[in-house]
């Protein structure tokens, strides 16, 4: 990473940590030690942040403090800039807007903390909202990757030997753990995404075969949904689609939303799930 990008990334991380509830009171020397630079460098970083409109400074006995929290618009801008530095993927504004609306300044704080844990193979401790008002407190995870898909920022993690994902807008608080973990190879992370249809990441795989009417054929052929997919054009203009996915529930939901012209050939359990979902939708209108 170029020097100016390293500097800019560090400055956003300083701000993010100061916004987080778990990192209050960090001093200039704490930041200098954390980033492996001189205190004078941190002072320059704070000056640059003030120049950009962030009211941040070092106060004796209080550490580095922020006089006024940045606006939601500013937080969205910073997450956009930070995500461009840590991710090779494209940025989607809607995902960030949803994240900031839900968590406000904690959105940037959590993203910074978790990315720094990723950079150093350090475990993190999070409070996670599993369901409405149902929380899993002090959950220790090994963060691997922050990514965006399907209108949400997500965190890929290693938990109890299994790779899982968490929605970033449900991580209420995040802080670094004193423990470290063995890094996971890029190849293994790439394999996780190989059979991911849209967002769910699991280790199981299922071979599916679908039939798309001629109406859908022209709409699907230019698009690549999965690396493992194949298209076979049938005499009547329809197409037979095969692929390997890692969640039957997710593909079943997608099929139902397509409506007429999409039929499951195999496996039988996928056909059953599609029928159950469709019947459930119809019950809403009886």
DAVENPE-V324207 format. One line per field, one symbol per residue. psi: psi as a letter, one per 40 degrees, with the letter a starting at -180 (. if undefined). A space follows every 50 residues. Layout:
# DAVENPE-V324207
psi->???
This chain:
# DAVENPE-V324207
psi->hidddddddddddddddddidefiehidddddddefiidddddddddddd deehghihhheeahihdhiiiddddddddddddddeieiihhdddddddd ddebdedddddddddddddefhiihihhhdihehihifhhighdhhihif eihihhihhfeihiiihdeehdiiiiieiiihihidddddddedehdddh hieiihhihihhiddddddddeihdideiihhhideeiihhiihiehddd ddddddedaiehhhdiiddddddddddddddddee.
